[in-house]
Amino acid sequence: MKNKILIAMLFALTLTACGNTKDEAKVEEKPETKQEEVKKDEANKEEGKKDESKEAESQEMKKEETESVDASKAGSKMLPDFKATDQEGNGYSKEDIAKNDATVINLWFTGCSACIEEMEALNDLATEIKGQEGVDFVSMCTDKDYDDSTKEAYERIMKEKKPTYQALGVEYEGAMKEFLENIFVYPTTIVVDKNGNVIGDPIEGALTIPEQQEKLQENINKAIESSKASK
């Protein structure tokens, strides 16, 4: 009897020990499982950050690409083909512009008093500008061939002001007419490179002001760079 009781007690102790071992195992598993979950969460977050970073870089590249295209389109202006004659009756066209790295074109019309008033001062400025290598200076009367009265006015102004540079009378028609219709202030001076690209912003108003001449010289320098880059 005693032996049976003793056996029963030993069996019970064995079961208790096994149960404790399982519980301990479960307790030990919990922190391991939790740690693995934390690691997985951190890995997922890190992966998510990488994906966000890649997406941000992609968006930035697309943005820069778009801005570059837009800027290019916004700055693309070209002097169209045209026919003109100077005060001596010599012809002038875009072929003459192609001979120089930069050509300054002073736009005016016969009814513009401010344009006519600055002509004498333009002689000295034109001489200075033409002294730069690969740079030319011309003026362009937009209404010389409008009718007989404007033609007479042009010829009279030439005799009075005696420009030392080529003072062109341009044919106001076709693509050149469309180009000139976008000039709203007179006088206006533009600078083109050898390919006829209009470089920089037009200089609106008289060129006799030092600030205007500084802007003009900046455009001339850019036109020279543009022409040399295209060679």
matplotlib code that plots the C-alpha trace (Angstrom):
import matplotlib.pyplot as plt

x = [0.0, 2.8, 4.5, 1.4, 1.1, 4.7, 4.4, 1.3, 3.2, 6.2, 3.9, 2.2, 5.5, 6.6, 3.4, 3.9, 7.5, 6.5, 3.8, 6.2, 8.6, 5.9, 4.9, 8.5, 8.9, 5.9, 7.1, 10.5, 8.9, 6.9, 9.8, 11.5, 8.3, 7.8, 11.3, 10.9, 7.7, 9.5, 12.3, 9.9, 8.0, 11.3, 12.3, 9.0, 9.3, 12.8, 11.7, 8.8, 11.2, 13.4, 10.3, 9.2, 12.8, 12.8, 9.4, 10.5, 13.7, 11.6, 9.2, 12.0, 13.7, 10.4, 9.9, 13.4, 12.8, 9.5, 11.0, 13.9, 11.5, 9.3, 12.2, 13.5, 10.2, 9.7, 13.0, 12.9, 12.4, 13.8, 14.0, 12.2, 13.4, 13.0, 14.0, 15.3, 17.4, 19.7, 19.9, 22.3, 19.9, 21.9, 20.0, 20.1, 18.7, 19.3, 22.3, 24.0, 23.2, 24.8, 28.2, 28.4, 28.3, 26.0, 23.9, 22.2, 19.0, 17.4, 13.7, 12.0, 9.3, 9.1, 6.4, 8.4, 9.9, 11.9, 13.4, 14.5, 15.9, 18.4, 19.7, 22.7, 23.7, 23.4, 26.3, 28.9, 27.3, 27.1, 30.8, 31.7, 29.6, 30.9, 34.4, 33.9, 35.0, 32.1, 29.5, 27.4, 24.9, 22.0, 18.7, 15.4, 12.6, 9.4, 7.1, 9.4, 7.4, 4.0, 3.1, 4.6, 4.5, 6.4, 9.0, 9.5, 9.7, 12.4, 14.5, 14.2, 15.3, 18.3, 19.4, 19.0, 20.4, 23.1, 23.4, 26.9, 25.5, 23.2, 19.7, 17.4, 13.9, 12.3, 9.4, 6.5, 4.9, 4.6, 6.4, 8.3, 5.0, 3.9, 7.2, 7.1, 3.4, 4.7, 6.9, 4.8, 7.4, 9.5, 12.4, 13.2, 16.5, 17.1, 20.2, 20.4, 23.1, 24.4, 21.5, 18.9, 18.0, 16.8, 19.0, 17.9, 15.0, 14.4, 15.8, 12.7, 13.3, 16.2, 19.8, 21.3, 20.8, 23.9, 21.6, 20.2, 23.6, 24.7, 21.7, 22.5, 26.1, 25.0, 22.8, 25.7, 27.9, 25.3, 24.7, 28.5, 28.5, 25.5, 27.0, 30.3, 28.5, 26.7, 29.8]
y = [0.0, 2.3, 1.5, 2.5, 5.8, 6.4, 5.7, 7.9, 10.8, 10.4, 10.4, 13.5, 15.2, 14.2, 15.7, 18.9, 19.2, 18.7, 21.3, 23.8, 23.1, 23.8, 27.0, 28.1, 27.3, 29.4, 32.2, 32.1, 32.0, 35.2, 37.6, 35.9, 36.2, 39.8, 40.7, 39.1, 41.1, 44.3, 43.5, 42.8, 46.0, 47.9, 46.2, 47.0, 50.7, 50.9, 49.4, 51.8, 54.7, 53.5, 53.3, 56.8, 58.1, 56.5, 57.9, 61.4, 61.2, 60.1, 63.0, 65.5, 64.2, 64.5, 68.0, 69.1, 67.6, 69.4, 72.7, 72.3, 71.7, 74.6, 77.0, 76.0, 76.6, 79.9, 81.2, 80.1, 83.2, 83.5, 86.4, 85.3, 85.7, 89.2, 91.6, 95.1, 97.8, 100.3, 104.1, 103.5, 101.1, 98.0, 94.8, 93.2, 89.8, 87.0, 86.0, 89.2, 88.4, 85.0, 86.8, 87.9, 86.3, 89.0, 91.6, 94.5, 95.6, 98.9, 99.0, 102.3, 103.9, 107.3, 108.6, 107.8, 111.1, 109.3, 107.0, 109.9, 111.9, 109.2, 108.6, 111.0, 109.5, 106.1, 106.9, 106.8, 103.8, 101.9, 102.7, 101.4, 98.2, 97.5, 97.7, 94.4, 91.4, 89.7, 92.2, 94.4, 97.2, 98.1, 99.9, 98.8, 101.1, 99.2, 101.5, 102.8, 100.9, 101.5, 104.3, 107.2, 109.5, 107.1, 106.5, 110.3, 110.6, 107.9, 109.5, 112.9, 111.5, 109.8, 113.1, 114.9, 112.4, 110.8, 107.5, 106.0, 102.5, 100.6, 102.1, 99.4, 99.8, 96.4, 95.0, 94.8, 91.5, 87.8, 86.3, 89.5, 91.4, 88.9, 89.2, 93.0, 93.0, 91.7, 94.8, 97.2, 99.8, 102.0, 102.2, 98.6, 97.0, 93.2, 91.2, 88.0, 85.4, 84.2, 81.8, 84.5, 83.5, 86.4, 86.5, 87.8, 90.2, 93.1, 96.5, 98.7, 102.5, 104.7, 103.3, 106.5, 105.5, 103.7, 101.0, 100.2, 99.9, 97.5, 95.3, 95.5, 94.4, 91.4, 90.3, 90.8, 88.6, 85.9, 86.1, 85.6, 82.6, 81.2, 81.6, 80.0, 77.1, 76.3, 76.1]
z = [0.0, 1.0, -2.3, -4.3, -2.4, -3.0, -6.7, -7.0, -5.4, -7.7, -10.7, -9.5, -9.0, -12.5, -14.0, -12.1, -13.2, -16.9, -16.6, -15.2, -18.0, -20.6, -18.9, -18.7, -22.3, -23.2, -21.0, -22.8, -26.2, -25.6, -25.4, -28.5, -30.5, -29.5, -30.4, -33.8, -34.4, -33.4, -35.9, -38.6, -37.9, -38.0, -41.2, -42.8, -41.7, -43.1, -46.4, -46.4, -45.9, -48.8, -51.0, -50.0, -50.6, -54.1, -54.9, -53.7, -55.9, -58.8, -58.4, -58.0, -61.2, -63.0, -61.7, -62.7, -66.1, -66.6, -65.4, -67.8, -70.8, -69.8, -69.4, -72.8, -74.5, -72.7, -73.9, -77.5, -79.7, -83.1, -85.5, -88.6, -92.2, -93.4, -96.2, -95.6, -97.2, -95.4, -96.0, -99.0, -100.6, -99.8, -99.1, -95.6, -94.3, -91.8, -93.9, -92.8, -89.2, -89.5, -90.2, -86.6, -83.2, -81.9, -83.7, -81.8, -83.5, -82.4, -83.4, -84.2, -86.4, -88.0, -85.6, -82.5, -81.2, -78.5, -81.1, -83.3, -80.4, -79.3, -82.8, -82.6, -79.3, -80.8, -83.3, -80.5, -78.8, -82.1, -82.8, -79.3, -79.7, -83.2, -81.9, -80.1, -82.0, -83.8, -82.8, -85.1, -84.5, -86.8, -86.5, -88.0, -89.0, -88.9, -91.0, -93.8, -96.5, -94.9, -97.3, -99.2, -96.1, -93.9, -96.7, -97.0, -93.2, -93.1, -95.8, -94.1, -90.7, -92.4, -93.8, -90.5, -88.1, -90.4, -88.6, -88.9, -88.7, -91.1, -90.6, -92.1, -93.4, -93.0, -95.1, -92.7, -93.8, -93.2, -90.2, -89.6, -89.2, -86.6, -84.8, -84.7, -83.6, -80.2, -79.7, -77.6, -76.6, -78.8, -79.0, -78.2, -78.7, -79.1, -79.4, -81.6, -82.0, -85.4, -85.7, -85.2, -81.6, -79.6, -76.5, -73.1, -72.5, -74.9, -73.8, -73.7, -73.9, -74.9, -74.7, -73.5, -69.8, -68.3, -66.7, -70.2, -71.7, -68.9, -69.7, -73.4, -72.9, -70.8, -73.7, -76.1, -74.0, -73.8, -77.6, -78.2, -75.9, -77.7, -81.1, -80.1, -78.4, -81.6, -83.8]

ax = plt.figure().add_subplot(projection="3d")
ax.plot(x, y, z, "-o")
ax.set_aspect("equal")
plt.show()
